[in-house]
Amino acid sequence: MTQKQTDDGLKIVNQFKKLVLERQPLDTEWEQAYQYTYPLKGQGFKNNQNDQSGIQKALSAKNDKAVLFDSTATDAVRLLASSSLSGLTPSYSQWFNLAVPDVEPEQIPHDAKIWLEKAAESLWVKIHSSNYDSQALDYFTNVITSGMAGLYIELDDKNDLHFEEWPLSSMYCQDLLGQSRIDTVYRNIMLTGNEAPMCQDSCRIISSLVLIEGRREMHRCDAIQKSSKRRQYRR
């Protein structure tokens, strides 16, 4: 790693720490929201989340769930998330079309319209042939509970779509360009000693701005910035 990469990495870590401090008052509210709906999903908002094992988090969630009077809030979130998924992005009906920006439909040639219709249908099939439905259900569950979540999209080696739901507790968002929308996302990921070198190599393909600090990786990837412009992060 060059000195410039190290300096850039330190700037990113400092900015990440600043975002963490700025969001702490909201984390308390979000933790409470999850405590009464999905305690396990809210474990990431606890201050000691990075020091807990999976078993410890599960036990903590079990203790939180034990104080719930009943499952009314959980059932309500689950029902609304399921209804939102089937109503907004159903797998049985095409829920979007493609168009040419700033061009009226009647100005588009017939052949171009046919191509756009086939392209939209092909994309719809590709989306629902992937893992979208399972990840989108988690996405809507988190959006309904906390009001915000991340849905990362990428093409794998076989040119197939792959979706990954990012919990709000794991990501910190920033409007770096001042356009009133998210363009940069920071994530705090727990890595083992074997995973860190592998992740560092894969992240370099996306962006050279990577810093490994202990067992935590904090990075800003160009691919994440671009994904926000394609509306893959929703507020």
N, C-alpha and C positions, 0 to 999 in steps of 0.2 A: 504494500500500500504506500503510495507516494505521500509527501508532506502535504500537498494540496488536498488530497483525499482525506487525510487525517484532520486537517483544519476544517474542511467542509463538514466532515462527520461531527466534529465537536460543535459546530454551529447548529447542526440539526438536533443534536442531543439537548443543547441549551434551549432551543425553541420548543422541543418536546416537553421539557420540564416546565417551561413557562405555561404551555397550554394545560398541563396537568394541574398546576396551581390555580389557573383561572377557572377551571371547570369543577373544582372541588365542591363548591356550594351546590351545584346541580347534581353531582354524584350522590349526595346524601338523599336528595329527593327521588332520584331514579332507583337507588337501592331500596327505598321504602316501597316504591311502586311494585318492584319485583317481589319483595318480601311477602306481599299479600296476594300475589298472583302466581308467579313462577319463581320460587326461592332459589332453585338451582341455577337458573339463568342469571340471577342477580348477584351471584357470588363474586363476579369479577369486579364489582364496585366496592368490595370490602378492602380496607387499607392493606391487609396482609395477604392479598390474593396471590402474590408471587412467591410467598413463603409456604403456601399450603399445597399439599399433594391432592390428587384427585379424590382420594378417600376422605381426607379432611374436609374438602369442600362439600362432598356429598353428605357427610355427617352434619356440617354446619347448615346445609340446606334442609336436611331432615329436621333439625331443631327448629328452624324458622317455620317449616311447614306444620310442625306440631302445635304451634300457637294459633293457627288459622281456625276460625270458628267453623267454617265449612268451605266447600269448593265453589261457591257462587262466583267469586271474582275470576278464578281460574277457568271455570266453564264459560264465562262470558267472553273472556279474551280468546279462548279456543274457538268458540262459535263465530265470533266476529272475524278472526283471522281466516278461518276456513271459508266463510262467506265472501270475504274480500278477495281471496285467491280465486275462488270459482266465479265470482262476479266480474272481476277486473281482468284476470288473465286465465280464462278457462282453457283447458286442454282439448275440449270437444268442439270449440268454435274459434275461428280466427278472429283475434281481438285487435288487430291493427292493420293499417294499409301503408303503403309507401307513396310519397309524393315528391315533386320537384320543388325545392324552396323558391318562394317568390314568383311562382308561375301558376297562373290560373288553370284549373283542370281542363277547361275547354281549349286552352292553348297548347295542350300536350298532344302530339300526334298519336293516332290510334295504336300504331305498333309499339310506341313507347309505353302507352297505358297497359297494353297486354303484358309487356315485359315487367313492368312494375307490379302487376297483379301476381304474376308467376313468382317473381322474386320474393314478394311478401309471403306468399303461401309456402315457399321453400324455407324461408327463415322461420316461420311459425312452426313448421314441422321439425326443423332443426332444434329449436328451443325446447319443445316438449319431448324430443327424443333424448334430451340430455337429462341431467339431474336437477333441472330447474324446479319442478313441482315440489320436491322435498325441501330444497333450500329456500324456495319462496315462502313456504308455510312458516318456517322459522323466521324469515324476514318479516312477514306480516305480523307474526306474534310479537316480535320485538318492537316493531313500529307502533302497534296498538298499545303496548305496555309503556314504552318510553317516549314514543313520538318520533323516533329516529333510529335508523340502522343502516348498514352498508351491504350492498350486493355486488360482489366483484365478479367480473366476467372475463374469461380468457379463452383463447383457442388452444387446444392441446396439440400434441405431436401429430395426431391423426386429423387435424383440422376440424375437430368437433368442439362444440361449445361446452365449457365447464363453468358452473356457477359455484360461488363460495359465499355463504352468508357470514358477514363480519359483525359480531355483537358490538353494541355501542360502547361497552366497557373496555373493549380492546383497541379502540381507535379514537384518535383526536383529530378534528377537522379544522381547516384553516382556509380563509379566503385570501390567498396570497396576492392575487391580481386586483383585488378591490372591485370585483364585478358582482358582488352580492350573491355569490354561489360558491360552493366548495370546489377548490381546485387542487388541494394538497391534503393528504391523509397520512398521519403518523400512526404506527402500530407498535405495541409493546408485546413481543412474542417470547415465550419461554423456549429455550433450546437446550438440547443435551450437548455434550462435548463432541459427539459424532455428527450432529446435525449442523452445528455452527459453520464448519468449513464448507459443507455442501450448500447451505443456504447462501453463504457469502458468494460462492461461485455463480449460483443462479441469479442472484440479485445484481451482480455485475453486468449480466447480459441486459438487464433492464436499466440499471443506473449504477454508476460507480460510487454514488454517495451512500456508503454503508459503513457503519461503525459497530463493532461488537464490544459491548461493555459488560464484562462479567458473563452472565448467562442470558442477558437480555439483548435483543437486537432492535435497534431503532433506525429506521431508514425511510427515506422519501424516494419513491420510484417514479420515473417519468411515466411509466405505464399507468400508475394510479392517477396521476394528473390527467392523462388523456381520457381515462375511463370516466372521470367526473364530467368531462365535456360531452361524453356520449350519454349523459344522464344515467349512469350506472349507480350513482349515489343519489338517494332521494331524501328530501327533507320534509 
